[in-house]
Amino acid sequence: MDYIGASFSNYVNKTKLSTNLEANMLHERSGHTVQALLLLAIAQHSMDVPMQACQTLNSAIDMALELGMNRNSFRCDCCRDSPILRESWRRTWWELYIIDGMLAAVHMKPSFRLHTQEADVALPCEESEYRAGVKHDRGCIFLRDMEETAFLDDDVAFSSYAYRITAIRELGNLLTLNRSFCPDSSVIANSVDASLTNWLLHLPESKMTPIDVDGRLDEMMFQAHMIVNAALIFLHRPRSDLIFTSVKDTTSCTPARRIAVPASRYTVHTAKAIEAADRIANLVTLPGQVIKHTPMFTCMVTLAAVVYLSAYVITRNTELRILIKERLTLSIGALKTVREVWQVADSVLQRVRMAAREIMTLKKPEAAQMVATALDPDLYDLANSDLWNDGLQDPLFNEIASIGAPGHGVDPSLFPPQTELQ
């Protein structure tokens, strides 16, 4: 906790605190050590040391599985008669699950370790109940209890934390889809798209926005909406016109894809990716300070910015360019706020700003000269070579295409309107 707190101060030596921090924690193998490692992994990612973050998270997962924290029967001597501590252990397991999924998505891994891990841990309760102290054990609710609610006559509301868990599960299904290409990939993509859309459509009324009945921000639902819309971008952007731009998208938050994914209707995927980016941008405008959200929000804002940079390049409509520029400015503003604490935000902010300057000062003929057709393997290899990326340009995407060619413009009707978060 001292190490994390040091991020909020300019007068503490974070390097000194971090020295041998993980090694010292591994001496005690307990649930409390798992919690400490989990927090450290989140902090390391946010401080822009992603490899260390992944290693620390793996240590936490290894220890959690060794201790049996994936079982609802997990107990320790300290919590035999304490409902709130039992709830704390449930949350520890599910937080491991969520952060494992988030980091896997950020690094474009084919899956995350806990996605298919057998577990029978009950779902966490509502935040208000947890803050009040969980005076007694409630009836256990499991993931399987959420699966058939769409067919019930009445809406059944689960805890906000539970919806956050199901959002990560949907993200895990998407990562599995994106790890390989097969003849049925478009069919599977449509299935994943339907599943993500169903997540949004079947939310109870009280969970449709991240604002609770008292008008306060519900951080758990905020993150759940963030995750699902990020998943929609991960699904649709590689299959859209947005992938055919000249900017390198490799950052700590958005590792580059080497190739575009074959798709039958690029324009539909383009519209859906932009719509998801708009929803993420709308989250920035909700009440509350951006710095108080999860540090992982930095990467989701960056993901939306990548979409807007591509959209700005490929649209010919002046009014839409103004709208996209406003959304991009909003994303940059959010990153600017968070960079004072989390180094990863400062890193991606510099790259987003650089890309925005380069793209928005280009005229259409110049943009056409900067890019090459993605169908030419020789040009593709050149654009992805270290010589090109390191010596000739430093923008934000790495796939290339003939943006200025006929037929590559985006129909303005495909862009979703600037509306409030639904």
MINULUM-432393 format. One record per atom (N, C-alpha, C): residue in three letters; x, y, z. Coordinates in steps of 0.2 Angstrom, whole numbers, plus 5000, padded with zeros to 4 digits. Example, Ala and Ser with C-alpha at 12.3 -4.5 7.8 and 13.67 -1.06 7.14 Angstrom:
# residues 2
ALA506649725039ALA506249785039ALA506649845039SER506449895035SER506849955036SER506450005039
# end
This chain:
# residues 422
MET500449945000MET500050005000MET500450065000ASP501050065003ASP501550125003ASP501750134996TYR501850084992TYR502150084986TYR501650114981ILE500950094982ILE500450124978ILE500350204980GLY500350214987GLY500250284989GLY500750324987ALA501350304985ALA501950344983ALA501850374976SER501350344972SER501150364966SER500850434966PHE500550444972PHE500150514973PHE500550564976SER501250554977SER501650604980SER502350614976ASN502550674975ASN503150684972ASN503750684977TYR503650664983TYR504150674988TYR504350604991VAL504150554988VAL504350484990VAL504750444985ASN505250414987ASN505650374982ASN505350314981LYS504950304975LYS504650244973LYS505150194971THR505750204968THR506250154967THR506450124973LYS506550154978LYS506750124984LYS506250074987LEU505650104987LEU505050054989LEU505049994985SER505150004979SER505049944974SER505549894975THR506149904977THR506649864977THR506549794981ASN506549744978ASN506449674981ASN505749674984LEU505249714982LEU504649714985LEU504249644984GLU504249624978GLU503849564977GLU504249504980ALA504949504980ALA505249444983ALA505149444990ASN505049494994ASN504949495001ASN504249475002MET503749484998MET503149464999MET503049394998LEU503449364994LEU503349284993LEU503549244998HIS503849275004HIS504049225009HIS503449195013GLU502849235013GLU502249215017GLU501749195011ARG501549135011ARG501049105006ARG500449105010SER500049155009SER499349165012SER498949205007GLY498249205009GLY497849245005GLY497949325005HIS498249345011HIS498449415012HIS499049435007THR499449385006THR500049395001THR499749394994VAL499249354992VAL498849354986VAL498649424985GLN498249454990GLN497949524989GLN498549574988ALA499049564991ALA499649614991ALA499949614984LEU500049554981LEU500349544974LEU499849564969LEU499249554970LEU498749584965LEU498749654965LEU498749694971LEU498849764971LEU499449784968LEU499949754969LEU500649774966LEU500649764958ALA500349714956ALA500249704949ALA499949754945ILE499349784948ILE498949834945ILE499449904945ALA499749914951ALA500149974952ALA500749964946GLN501049914946GLN501649904941GLN501349914934HIS500849894932HIS500549904925HIS500449984924SER500150014930SER499950084929SER500650124929MET501150104932MET501850134932MET502250114926ASP501950084921ASP502250074914ASP502750024915VAL502749974919VAL503149914919VAL502749854918PRO502549844911PRO502049794910PRO502249724911MET502949704909MET503149644910MET503249624918GLN503449664922GLN503449654929GLN502749644932ALA502249684929ALA501549674931ALA501249604930CYS501449574924CYS501249514922CYS501549454926GLN502149464928GLN502549414932GLN502249414939THR502049474941THR501849484948THR501149454948LEU500749464943LEU500049434943LEU500049364943ASN500549334939ASN500649264938ASN500749234945SER501249264949SER501349244956SER500749244960ALA500349294959ALA499749294963ALA499249234962ILE499249224955ILE498749174953ILE499049104955ASP499649094954ASP499949034957ASP499849014964MET499949064968MET499849064975MET499049054977ALA498649084973ALA497949084975ALA497649004973LEU497948984968LEU497748914966LEU498048864971GLU498648874973GLU498948834978GLU498548824984LEU498248884986LEU497948894992LEU497148864992GLY496948864985GLY496248844984GLY495748894985MET495948954983MET495549014983MET495049014978ASN495048964973ASN494548964968ASN494048914970ARG494048894976ARG493448854979ARG493048894984ASN492348884984ASN491948924988ASN492048894995SER492348844996SER492548815003SER493148845006PHE493448885002PHE494148915005PHE493948955011ARG494348945016ARG494248975023ARG494948985026CYS495049025030CYS495649035034CYS495449045041ASP495949035046ASP495749035053ASP495449105055CYS495649155051CYS495449225054CYS494749245052CYS494449205048CYS493749225045CYS493249175047ARG493349135051ARG492849075053ARG492149105054ASP492149165058ASP491549185061ASP491449255058SER491749275052SER491649345050SER491449345043PRO490749365042PRO490449365035PRO490849415030ILE491049465033ILE491449515029ILE492049495026LEU492449455031LEU493049425028LEU492949375023ARG492449335024ARG492249285019ARG492149315012GLU491749375013GLU491649415007GLU492249445004SER492749455008SER493349485005SER493749435001TRP493749375004TRP494049315000TRP493749304993ARG493049304993ARG492749304987ARG492949354982ARG492949414984ARG493149474980ARG493949464978THR494349434982THR495049434980THR495049384974TRP494749324974TRP494749284969TRP494449314962TRP493949344963TRP493649374957TRP494049434954GLU494349474959GLU494749524956GLU495349504953LEU495649444955LEU496149414951LEU495949394944TYR495349364944TYR495049344937TYR494949404933ILE494749464935ILE494549524931ILE495249554929ILE495749564933ILE496349594931ILE496749544927ASP496749484928ASP497049434923ASP496749444916GLY496049454915GLY495749464909GLY495949534906MET495949584910MET496149654908MET496849654905LEU497249624908LEU497949634906LEU498049584900ALA497749534899ALA497749494893ALA497449524887ALA496949564888ALA496649604883ALA497149664881VAL497449694885VAL497949754884VAL498549724880HIS498749664882HIS499349634878HIS499149584873MET498449584871MET498249544865MET498449474866LYS498349444872LYS498549374873LYS497949334870PRO498049274868PRO497549224865PRO497049214870SER497149214877SER496649204882SER496949224889PHE496649214894PHE496949234901PHE496849164905ARG497349164909ARG497349094913ARG496749074917LEU496449124920LEU495849104924LEU495149104920HIS495249114914HIS494549114910HIS494249044910THR494648994909THR494448924909THR494548884916GLN494848924920GLN495048884927GLN494348864930GLU494348804933GLU493748784936GLU493748814943ALA493148844945ALA493048884951ALA492348884953ASP492148874959ASP491448874961ASP491348934967VAL491748984966VAL491649044971VAL491049084970ALA490649094975ALA490049134975ALA490249204972LEU489749234969LEU489849304967LEU489749354973PRO490149414972PRO490149464977PRO489449494978CYS489349524984CYS488749564985CYS488849634982GLU488349674983GLU488349744981GLU488849784985GLU489049844982GLU489549884986GLU489349914992SER488649934992SER488349964998SER488349915004GLU488249855002GLU488149805007GLU488849785010TYR489349785006TYR490049775008TYR490349835012ARG490149895010ARG490449955014ARG490049955021ALA489449925021ALA489049925028ALA489349875032GLY489749825030GLY490049785034GLY489849705033VAL489349695029VAL489149625028VAL488949595035LYS488449605038LYS488249585044LYS488149515045HIS487849485039HIS487749415039HIS487849385032ASP487949315032ASP488049285025ASP487349285022ARG487349305016ARG486749295012ARG486749225008GLY486249215005GLY486249155000GLY486749154995CYS487149104994CYS487649104988CYS487349114981ILE487549154977ILE487349164970ILE488049154966PHE487949114961PHE488449094957PHE488349114949LEU488849114945LEU488849134938LEU488249094935ARG488149034936ARG487648994933ARG486949024934ASP486849054940ASP486249084941ASP486049144937MET486549174934MET486449234929MET486349214922GLU486449154920GLU486449134913GLU485749124910GLU485249114914GLU484549104911GLU484049154913THR484349214915THR483849264918THR483449294912ALA483749294906ALA483449324900ALA482749294899PHE482649234901PHE481949204899PHE481449204905LEU481649244910LEU481249254916LEU480749314914ASP480149314917ASP479649364916ASP479849424919ASP480149424925ASP480349494928ASP481149504928ASP481349564927ASP482049574928ASP482349554934VAL482949524934VAL483249504940VAL483949544941ALA484049584946ALA484649624946ALA485149584951PHE485749574948PHE486249554952PHE486749604955SER487249594958SER487649644961SER488049674955SER488249734955SER488649774950SER489349734949TYR489649704954TYR490249674954TYR490149604949ALA489549574950ALA489349514946ALA489349534939TYR489049594937TYR489049614930TYR489749624927ARG490149654932ARG490849664930ARG491249594928ILE491049544932ILE491349484931ILE491149454924THR490449454923THR490249434916THR490549474911ALA490649534912ALA490949574906ALA491649544904ILE492049534910ILE492649504908ILE492649434905ARG492149394907ARG492049334904ARG491949334896GLU491549384894GLU491349404887GLU492049424884LEU492449464887LEU493049484884LEU493549424883GLY493549374888GLY493949314887GLY493649274881ASN493049274880ASN492749234874ASN493049264867LEU493049334867LEU493349374862LEU494049354860LEU494449354866LEU495149344865LEU495249274862THR494849224864THR494949164861THR494749164853LEU494349204851LEU494149214844LEU494749244840ASN495049294843ASN495549334839ASN496249304839ARG496249244842ARG496949214843ARG497149174836SER496649164832SER496749124826SER496249144821PHE496349134814PHE495949144809PHE495649074806CYS495049064805CYS494849004802CYS494249014798PRO494048974793PRO493548984789PRO492849004792ASP492748984798ASP492149004801ASP492149064806SER492749104805SER492849154810SER492349214810SER492049224804SER491549274803SER490849254807VAL490749184807VAL490149164810VAL490249164818ILE490849144820ILE491049154827ILE491049224829ALA491249274825ALA491349344827ALA490549364828ASN490149344824ASN489449364824ASN489149344831SER489349284833SER489149254839SER489349294845VAL490049314845VAL490249354850VAL489949424850ASP489849444845ASP489549514844ASP488849514847ALA488449454846ALA487749444849ALA487849444856SER488349404859SER488349394866SER488549464869LEU488949504866LEU489149564869LEU488549614869THR488149614864THR487549654863THR487049634868ASN486949564869ASN486549544874ASN486649564881TRP487349564882TRP487549594889TRP487249664890LEU487249704885LEU487049774886LEU486249774886LEU485949734882LEU485249734881LEU484849704887HIS485149664891HIS484849624896HIS485049654903LEU485349704903LEU485449734910LEU484849764913PRO484749754919PRO484149784922PRO484149854922GLU483649884923GLU483549964922GLU484049994927SER484149964933SER484550004938SER485349994936LYS485449954931LYS486149944929LYS486349974922MET485850004919MET485950024912MET486450084912THR486550124917THR487050174917THR487450164924PRO488050184924PRO488450174930PRO488250224936ILE487650254936ILE487450304941ILE486950264945ASP486950264952ASP486550224956ASP485850274957VAL485450244961VAL484750274962VAL484850344966ASP485450354970ASP485550414973ASP485950464969GLY486050444963GLY486450494959GLY487250494959ARG487450434963ARG488150434964ARG488450384958LEU489050384957LEU489450344952LEU489450274955ASP489250224951ASP489350154953ASP490050134950GLU490550124953GLU491250114950GLU491250044947MET490849994950MET490849924948MET490549924941MET489949954940MET489549964934MET489950004929PHE490250054931PHE490750094927PHE491250054923GLN491550014927GLN492049964924GLN491749914920ALA491149884922ALA490849834918ALA490649864911HIS490349924911HIS490249954904HIS490949974900MET491449994904MET492050004901MET492349944897ILE492249884901ILE492549824898ILE492149794892VAL491549804892VAL491149774887VAL491249814881ASN491249884881ASN491349924876ASN492049914873ALA492549904877ALA493249894875ALA493249824871ALA492849774873ALA492849714870ALA492549724863LEU492049764862LEU491749784856LEU492249814851ILE492649854854ILE493149884849ILE493649834847PHE493949794852PHE494349734850PHE494049694845LEU493449684845LEU493049634840LEU493049674834HIS492749734833HIS492649764827HIS493149804824ARG493649834827ARG494149874824ARG494549834819PRO494749774821PRO495249734816PRO494849714810ARG494149714810ARG493749694804ARG493449754801SER493649814802SER493349874800SER493849914795ASP493649964792ASP494050014788ASP494550044792LEU494450044799LEU494950084804LEU495550054804ILE495649994802ILE496249954803ILE496749974797PHE496450004792PHE496850024786PHE497050094786THR497450104791THR497750174792THR498450174793SER498850224792SER499550224792SER499850234799VAL499450244804VAL499750254811VAL499850194815LYS500450194818LYS500650134822LYS500250134829ASP499950084831ASP499550084837ASP499850044842THR500550034842THR500850004848THR501050054853THR500650044859THR500850074865THR500750024871SER500850054877SER500850004883SER500149984884CYS499650014881CYS498950004881CYS498649974875THR498949974869THR498649954863THR499149924859PRO499449864861PRO499949824856PRO499649814849ALA500049814844ALA499849814837ALA499649744835ARG499149744831ARG498949684827ARG499349684821ARG499649624819ARG500049624813ARG499649624806ILE499049604806ILE498649604800ILE497949614802ALA497549634797ALA496849644798ALA496549574797VAL495949574800VAL495549514800VAL495049514794PRO494949464790PRO494549464785PRO493849474787ALA493449514784ALA492749524786ALA492349544779SER491649524779SER491249534773SER491049604773ARG490949644778ARG490649714778ARG491049754783TYR491549784780TYR492049824784TYR491649884787THR491149914783THR490849974785THR490449964792VAL490149904792VAL489749894798VAL490149884804HIS490749854803HIS491149844809HIS491449914811THR491549954806THR491850024807THR491350064812ALA490650064810ALA490150094814ALA490150074821LYS490150004822LYS490149974828LYS490749994833ALA491349994830ALA491950014833ALA491850084836ILE491650134831ILE491550204833ILE491050214839GLU490450174838GLU489950174843GLU490250154850ALA490650104850ALA490950084857ALA491350134859ALA491750164855ALA492250214857ALA491850274860ASP491250294857ASP490850344860ASP490650334867ARG490450264868ARG490250244874ARG490750254880ILE491350234878ILE491950244882ILE492050324884ALA492050364878ALA492150434879ALA491550464884ASN490950434883ASN490450464887ASN490550444895LEU490850394896LEU491050374903LEU491550424906VAL491950454902VAL492350514904VAL491950574907THR491350584904THR490950644906THR490550634912LEU490550574914LEU490050554920LEU490350594926PRO489950604931PRO490150644937PRO490650604941GLY491150644944GLY491650614948GLY492350624944GLN492850624948GLN493550634946GLN493850574942VAL494150584936VAL494350534932VAL494950494936ILE495350534940ILE495850504943ILE495650444948LYS495050454950LYS494750404955LYS494550334952HIS494550334946HIS494350274942HIS494950224943THR494750164941THR495350114940THR495850134936PRO496450124937PRO497050144933PRO496950104926MET496650054926MET496550014919MET496050064914PHE495750114917PHE495350154912PHE495750194908THR496450204910THR496850234905THR496950194898CYS496950134899CYS497050094892CYS496450094888MET495850094892MET495250094888MET495150164884VAL495350214888VAL495250284885VAL495750284879THR496350254879THR496850254874THR496550214868LEU496250164869LEU495850124864LEU495350164860ALA494950204864ALA494450244860ALA494850294856ALA495350324859ALA495750374855ALA496050344848VAL496250284849VAL496550244843VAL495950244837VAL495350234840VAL494850224835VAL494650294832TYR494650344836TYR494550414833TYR495050434829LEU495650424830LEU496250444825LEU496150414818SER495950344818SER495850314812SER495250344809ALA494650354813ALA494050384810ALA494150454807TYR494550494810TYR494750554807TYR495050554801VAL495450504800VAL495850494793VAL495350474788ILE494950434789ILE494550404783ILE493950434782THR493650484786THR493050514784THR493150574780ARG492750594776ARG492850654771ARG492350704774ASN491950694779ASN491350734781ASN491650784786THR491650854784THR491950904789THR491550904796GLU490950904796GLU490550904802GLU490750844807LEU490850784803LEU491050724807LEU491750734810ARG492150764806ARG492850774808ARG492850814814ILE492450864815ILE492350914820ILE492150874827LEU491650834825LEU491450784831LEU491950744833ILE492350704829ILE492850664831ILE493350694834LYS493550754832LYS494050794835LYS493850814843GLU493250824844GLU493050844850GLU493050784855ARG492850724852ARG492950664856ARG493650644858LEU494150654853LEU494850644854LEU495150694859THR494950754859THR495150804863THR494950784870LEU494350754871LEU494050734878LEU494550674880SER494650624876SER495150574878SER495850594880ILE496050644876ILE496750674878ILE496650704885GLY496150744886GLY496050774892GLY496050724898ALA495750674897ALA495650624902ALA496350594904LEU496750574899LEU497450554899LEU497850604903LYS497750664901LYS498150724904LYS498050724911THR497450714914THR497250714921THR497650654924VAL497650594922VAL497850544925VAL498550534925ARG498950564920ARG499650554920ARG500050584926GLU499750624929GLU500050654935GLU500150604940VAL499850544940VAL499850494945VAL500150424942TRP499850414936TRP500050344933TRP500550354927GLN501150334927GLN501550344921GLN501350314915VAL500950264915VAL500750234908VAL500350284905ALA499950324908ALA499550374905ALA499950434901ASP500550444905ASP500950494902ASP501250464895SER501450404895SER501750374889SER501250374883VAL500650344885VAL500250344879VAL499950414877LEU499950464882LEU499750524880LEU500150554875GLN500850554876GLN501350574871GLN501250554864ARG501150484864ARG501050454857ARG500350474854VAL499850474858VAL499250504855VAL499250574852ARG499550614856ARG499650684854ARG500050694848MET500550654847MET501050654841MET500650634835ALA500250574836ALA499850554830ALA499350604828ALA499050634833ALA498450684832ALA498750744828ARG499350764830ARG499650824827ARG499850804819GLU500150744818GLU500250724812GLU499650714807ILE499150684810ILE498550664806ILE498150734804MET498050774809MET497650834808MET497950884804THR498650884803THR498950934799THR499050914791LEU498850844790LEU498950824783LEU498350844779LYS498450854773LYS497950864768LYS497850794765LYS497250784761LYS497050724759LYS497650694754PRO497850734749PRO498450704745PRO499050684749GLU499250724754GLU499750704758GLU499650634762ALA499050634764ALA498850574768ALA498950514763ALA498750524757ALA498750464752ALA499450444751GLN499950494750GLN500650484749GLN500950444755MET500650454761MET500950424767MET500850354768VAL500350324764VAL500050254765VAL500150214759ALA500150154760ALA500250104754ALA499750054755THR499550014750THR499049964750THR499249904754ALA498749884759ALA498849834763ALA498849764759LEU498749764753LEU498649704749LEU499349684746ASP499849734747ASP500549724744ASP500949694749PRO501149634749PRO501549604755PRO502249644756ASP502549664750ASP503249704751ASP503149764755LEU502649804753LEU502549864756LEU502249854763TYR501949804764TYR501649784771TYR502349774776ASP502749724773ASP503349714777ASP503749774778LEU503849814774LEU504249874775LEU503949924780ALA503249924780ALA502949974785ALA502949944792ASN503049884792ASN503049854799ASN503849834801SER504249854797SER504949844799SER505249894804ASP505749874808ASP506049914813ASP506349974810LEU506649974804LEU506850034800LEU506350084799TRP505750064797TRP505250104795TRP504950134802ASN504850094807ASN504450114813ASN504950164817ASP505550144817ASP506050174822ASP506350244818GLY506450234812GLY506850284809GLY506450334805LEU505950314802LEU505550364797LEU504950394800GLN504650364805GLN503950394808GLN503850364815ASP503450404818ASP503250374825ASP502550394826PRO502050374822PRO501350394823PRO501050334827LEU500350324827LEU500050274832LEU499850214829PHE499750204823PHE499450134820PHE500050104816ASN500050044815ASN500550014811ASN500249974804GLU499649964804GLU499349934797GLU499349994792ILE499349974786ILE499350024780ILE498850004775ALA498650064772ALA498150054767ALA498050114762SER497750104757SER497650164752SER497050204754ILE497150244759ILE496550284762ILE496250334756GLY496750364752GLY496450404747GLY496150374741ALA496150304741ALA495950274735ALA495150274735PRO494850274729PRO494050274729PRO493850214733GLY493250234736GLY492950174740GLY493150164747HIS493650204749HIS493850194756HIS493650254760GLY493150294758GLY492850344762GLY492350314766VAL492150344772VAL491650314776VAL490950354775ASP490450314774ASP489750344774ASP489650384780PRO489450454780PRO489350484786PRO488750454790SER488250424787SER487650394790SER487850334795LEU488450304794LEU488750254798LEU488950274805PHE489150344806PHE489350364812PHE488750374817PRO488850344823PRO488250354828PRO488250424830PRO487650444832PRO487550514834PRO487950524841GLN488050594843GLN488350604849GLN487750604854THR487650544858THR487150544862THR487450524869GLU486950524874GLU487150504881GLU487250424881LEU487650404886LEU487750334887LEU487050294888GLN486950244884GLN486350204884GLN486350154889
# end
